[in-house]
Amino acid sequence: MVEHDALGATGEAYDAVASVYAQRFRDELGDRPLDRAILGAFAEVVRAGGEGRVADLGCGPGHVTAHLEGLGLAAFGIDASSVMVGLAREAYPGLRFEVGSMAALDIADGALGGVLSRWSVIHTPPPELPVFLAEFHRVLAPGGHLLIGFSASDGPSHPTQVFDHTVAPAYRWSPDHLSATLRAAGLAEVARMVREPRATDRRQFQEVHLLARRA
């Protein structure tokens, strides 16, 4: 099982920086056309499956949840940080946001057409990641889609790497290794997007989105 202390510590760490984080990232999609494109593709395949209900797991201040809603999805957000959830509710009062754990979601089996996990698993110790992926698989309907975003490791010889995140200990992943971990959880990769770092990015890591489908 994922350690409660680790989950709690991450939530508390984000509580402490929630206001600054919200101000910094609220408009982040504005200058990220590739991120908007992969989110748009995710929304399209979810809608094509006939089920538009989507959970944004690790939703932070709610800006991406709101973007998904604008793409025609019935999106709601879940985050371990109660302060983040409070900011999201204040900024987007028409949307639903809840405090919760990705390791034990209060969502019925097969209830969702989509799950978004955008940089929300980076604080998960690698041996514990299968617990989260199994939970993502459980709440997705057959044919439902997961979009997972993360920072890439330096190559296949480094399946995971620790890096100095400003909020909490974090990990980078080999895209192929994470894809194989998804496959073991019953989530087959159908597409990926790899974005090279920009000169203005503080961390010079590749950013990866994997789109996977529950069989």
N, C-alpha and C positions, 0 to 999 in steps of 0.2 A: 504493500500500500504506500501511496505517497505520504511522506511525513507531514503531519499537520503543522509542525513547527516551521518547516520550510515554507509551506503555503502561507502561513500566518505572517512570517517575517517578510515575505515579498509584498503582501498586501499592506503591511505597516510601512514598508519602505516607500511605496507609492503614495500612501496617505500623506507622508511628510512632504512630498514634492508635487502633489496633485495640481495645485493652482498654477505653478510655474509650467508644469507639463502641458496643462490645458491651453495656456496662452501660446506656448511654443508650437504645438502641433495642430491646433484647431483648423488652420488653413493649409495644412501640409499637402493635401491633394491638389491644390491649385497649380503647383509647379511640378507635378509628377504625372505627366500624361500616360506613361506606361503603367503606373499603378492604377490609374483610372481605367485604363483599357482592360487589365486583367480582372478588375472588379466588375466591369461591364460584361465581360465574357462569363464570369461566374453567375451574375444575375440572369443572363440569358439562358444558360443551361438549366438553372434552377427553375425558371419560369416554364421552360420547355417540358420539364418533368411534371408539370401540373400542380406543384406544391411550392408556394412562394414563401413559406414560413422559414425564417433563417435566424440562427443565433450567432451574434457577434461575441465570441468568447475572448475575454480580456479587452473589453470595449473601451477602457479608459474613459475619457471625457465625452465619448459618444459621437464624435464627428463622423466616423466611418459608418456607424450604425445609421445615422441620418442620411449619409450618402446612399447606402443600400436601399433605404426606404424611398429615396428619390428615384431609384432605378426600378421601382415597381415591386419591391419585395416587402413582405410583412416582417420587418426586422426588429429584433429586440436585443438588448445588450446585457451581458453578465460580466462582472469584474470582482476580483478579490478585495479591491480597495473600496471601502465604504465612502471615503471622501470623493474618489473618482465618480462613483455612482451618484452621489449627491450633486456634483457639478454637471453630470450628464443630464440628470432630471431637470436641473435648473435651466440648462441651455436648450433642451429639447423636450418641453413638457408634454408634447403629444405622443412621445414614444415611451416604451416600457424599458426600464433598467432595474436590475436586481443585483444584490451582493450574492456571490456564490462561488463554488469551487469547480474547476474544470474536471477534477477527479471524481466528483460525485454530483452530477447535474440533476436538478429537480425538474426533469423533462421525461416524458413517457417514452418508452421504446418506439423507435421508428416514427417519431412525431414531426421530424423536420425534413424539409427539402434541401436545406443547405446549412453548413457550419462554416463560419469564418474564424480562423485562428491566425491573426496577423501580428506577428512578433509577440505572441502571448505564451509560447512554449519555450522561449529562449532562456528562461530562468529555471527550467526543469532539469534536474540532474539526469544525464542520459539513461541510466538504468531504470528510471521511473517514467520515461516517456511512453512506453507501451500502455501504461495505465490510462493516460489521457487519450491516446488514440483508440483504445478499446471503448472508452466512453463516447468519443465522437462517433464511432461506428454504431454503438447501441442506439443513439438518439436519431441517427439518420434513417430515413425510409429507404427501402431497396431502390437503387438507382439514384439516390441522393448524392450531393456533391460536397466535398470539403475543399476549401482553399486555405492553404497554410503558408504563411510568410515567415522568413527567417534570414539570418545572416549566414553566408557560406563560409566553410572552413577553407584552408589553403589548397586542398586537393584530396583525392581519394585515399592517400596514405595517412591522412588525419581525419578520421570519421567525425570526431568532435574536437573542439578546442575551446578552452575557457578564454574569455576576454574581459577586459575591465569595463564593465558597464557602470554608468554613473549612479544607478539606483540600487542594483542588487547584482550578485554574481550571475553571470550569463554565459551561454554556450553558443558557439557556431557549429554548423553541421555540414558534412559533405552531402550535397543534394542526392547523389546516388544512394548513399547510406540511409538517408531519411526516407527516400522513396521505397527502399527495401523494407524499412520498418513499417511504413504505411501498408505495403503489400501484405506483410505478415499479420496485420490487424484487419485485413479484409477490405482495404481501400486501395484500389488500383490507380496509379498515376495515368492521367489522360493528356496532360499538357504541363509545361513548365515555362516560366519566364525568368531569365537571369539578367539582372541589371548591373552594369558596371558602376563603380563609385564615381561620383562627380568630383571635380577638383574642390568644390565647396563643402563636401561631406566631411564631417569630423572624423569618422572612421572610414578607412579605405578598404571596406569589405564589399564583396559582391552581395547583392540582395536578391533572394530567390523566392518565387511563389510557385508552389506545386498545386495543381488542380487534380484532385483524385475523386474517384467514384466508388460508392459502395455497390458491390456486385448484387 
